[in-house]
Structure formats: C-alpha cells, structure tokens
C-alpha cells in the first residue's frame, strides 16, 4: 500500500506528464540568464496575440511579471503578464495547458514549486517582438 506522500508525488508527476503531452511548457531555473538575454534586446512595439508552441525554443521568467520567449527561428518576444505571478522568478517553473497548441494573450499559466504543487496563476499578455541591439564596437 502506498503512503500519502508517495501518492502525492505520483499525482504531481502525472500532472506534469499529462500537461506536457497536452502542450504545456515547464521552465528551468534561469532568471539570471533571462535578464542577461533581455539586456541584449530592445522593444519594437510590434506585438502578436499568440505564438505556436511548436515554434517555442525556450521560455524564461525575467521576474514575477515578465516572460522572455525565444523562438526556434531566433526571434525573441517579451510577454508582460496581466498581473504578478507570485513565485515565478524564484521557481522558474510553470504549467501552461493548451488544446490549440498555442500560447495566447489571456491564457493562464500556473506556477509550480519544486514538488509540483501549484502556487497560483496569472494571465499571459501580448507577445511583443524584441530586436537585437547591435554592438557599436563591431
């Protein structure tokens, strides 16, 4: 017979596997990387409401209010969330469920702690395209 903690662990693992196969993204701990990457780009003012999940290479939380979205073609997008997503910068993990294989403005992401427990959620904003800052020394 399984203990309660084993059942909780299995349930959390099943949630992650289930949502990953349904088009979810899970983050790794890379806040400093995201801030460094963001410093190399400037905002363009051009925004789209959705991006296709199959084209997303990586996502990183800059802070509890902002996601940096790197596309497979090298394009970068900034997503300012609709409000604070408490714990996102620290945890650097979230679940996004999608049946349409897209991330869109208004979709909800839920922050996960190291044990797979949800810590709350927030809504995605528009995806603003970023432009690489050219190095003046080159």
C-alpha positions as CSV (number, residue, x, y, z in Angstrom):
1,X,0.0,0.0,0.0
2,X,1.3,3.4,-1.0
3,X,1.8,6.2,1.6
4,X,0.1,9.6,1.2
5,X,3.4,11.3,0.3
6,X,4.0,8.7,-2.5
7,X,0.5,9.2,-3.8
8,X,1.1,13.0,-3.9
9,X,4.4,12.6,-5.7
10,X,2.8,10.3,-8.3
11,X,-0.1,12.7,-8.7
12,X,2.3,15.6,-9.2
13,X,4.4,13.6,-11.7
14,X,1.2,12.6,-13.6
15,X,0.1,16.2,-13.8
16,X,3.4,17.3,-15.3
17,X,3.5,14.4,-17.7
18,X,-0.2,14.9,-18.6
19,X,0.1,18.6,-19.2
20,X,3.4,18.3,-21.1
21,X,1.9,15.9,-23.5
22,X,-1.1,18.4,-23.9
23,X,1.2,21.2,-25.0
24,X,2.5,22.6,-21.7
25,X,5.8,24.3,-21.1
26,X,7.9,23.8,-18.0
27,X,10.7,26.2,-17.1
28,X,14.1,25.6,-15.6
29,X,16.0,27.9,-13.1
30,X,17.4,30.6,-15.4
31,X,16.3,34.0,-14.1
32,X,19.9,35.5,-14.4
33,X,20.2,34.1,-18.0
34,X,16.8,35.7,-18.9
35,X,17.9,39.1,-17.5
36,X,21.2,38.9,-19.4
37,X,19.4,38.0,-22.6
38,X,16.9,40.7,-22.2
39,X,19.6,43.3,-21.8
40,X,20.7,42.4,-25.4
41,X,17.4,43.4,-26.9
42,X,15.1,46.4,-27.3
43,X,11.4,46.6,-27.6
44,X,9.9,47.1,-31.1
45,X,6.3,47.9,-30.2
46,X,5.2,45.1,-32.6
47,X,3.0,42.5,-30.8
48,X,1.1,39.4,-31.6
49,X,-1.6,37.8,-29.5
50,X,-0.4,34.2,-29.9
51,X,2.7,32.1,-30.7
52,X,2.7,28.4,-31.8
53,X,4.1,26.1,-29.1
54,X,6.0,24.0,-31.7
55,X,8.0,27.2,-32.6
56,X,8.9,28.0,-29.0
57,X,12.5,27.1,-28.2
58,X,12.6,28.3,-24.6
59,X,10.9,30.5,-22.1
60,X,12.5,32.2,-19.1
61,X,11.0,34.2,-16.3
62,X,12.7,37.6,-16.0
63,X,10.7,38.3,-12.9
64,X,7.2,37.7,-11.5
65,X,5.7,39.9,-14.1
66,X,7.6,39.1,-17.3
67,X,8.4,36.1,-19.6
68,X,11.1,36.1,-22.2
69,X,10.1,33.8,-25.1
70,X,12.7,32.5,-27.5
71,X,11.5,31.1,-30.8
72,X,13.2,28.3,-32.8
73,X,13.9,30.8,-35.7
74,X,15.9,33.1,-33.3
75,X,13.1,35.7,-32.7
76,X,12.6,36.9,-29.2
77,X,9.3,38.0,-27.6
78,X,8.6,39.7,-24.3
79,X,5.3,38.8,-22.5
80,X,4.2,41.2,-19.8
81,X,1.8,39.2,-17.7
82,X,-1.6,40.6,-16.7
83,X,-0.5,40.7,-13.1
84,X,2.0,39.4,-10.7
85,X,2.6,35.7,-10.9
86,X,3.8,35.1,-7.4
87,X,6.9,32.9,-7.2
88,X,7.5,32.7,-11.0
89,X,11.0,34.3,-10.9
90,X,12.1,32.1,-7.9
91,X,10.6,28.8,-9.1
92,X,11.2,29.3,-12.8
93,X,8.6,26.6,-13.5
94,X,5.1,26.8,-14.7
95,X,2.4,24.8,-16.5
96,X,0.5,26.1,-19.5
97,X,-2.3,23.9,-20.8
98,X,-3.4,24.3,-24.3
99,X,-5.6,22.3,-26.6
100,X,-4.9,24.6,-29.5
101,X,-1.1,24.1,-29.4
102,X,-0.6,27.9,-28.9
103,X,0.2,30.3,-26.1
104,X,-2.1,33.3,-26.4
105,X,-3.0,36.5,-24.6
106,X,-5.4,35.7,-21.8
107,X,-4.2,32.1,-21.3
108,X,-3.5,31.2,-17.7
109,X,-0.1,29.8,-16.5
110,X,0.2,28.2,-13.1
111,X,3.5,28.5,-11.1
112,X,4.8,25.1,-9.8
113,X,7.1,24.7,-6.8
114,X,9.9,22.1,-6.7
115,X,7.4,19.4,-5.6
116,X,4.9,20.1,-8.4
117,X,2.5,22.0,-6.2
118,X,0.7,24.9,-7.8
119,X,1.4,28.2,-6.2
120,X,-1.1,30.3,-8.1
121,X,-1.6,31.6,-11.6
122,X,-1.7,34.6,-13.9
123,X,-2.7,35.5,-17.4
124,X,-0.5,36.0,-20.4
125,X,-0.3,39.3,-22.2
126,X,0.6,40.1,-25.8
127,X,3.9,38.8,-27.2
128,X,6.0,41.9,-28.1
129,X,8.7,41.2,-30.6
130,X,12.2,42.3,-29.5
131,X,15.1,43.5,-31.7
132,X,18.7,42.5,-31.1
133,X,20.8,45.6,-30.1
134,X,23.7,45.9,-32.5
135,X,27.1,46.1,-30.8
136,X,28.5,49.5,-31.7
137,X,32.1,48.1,-31.4
138,X,31.7,45.6,-34.3
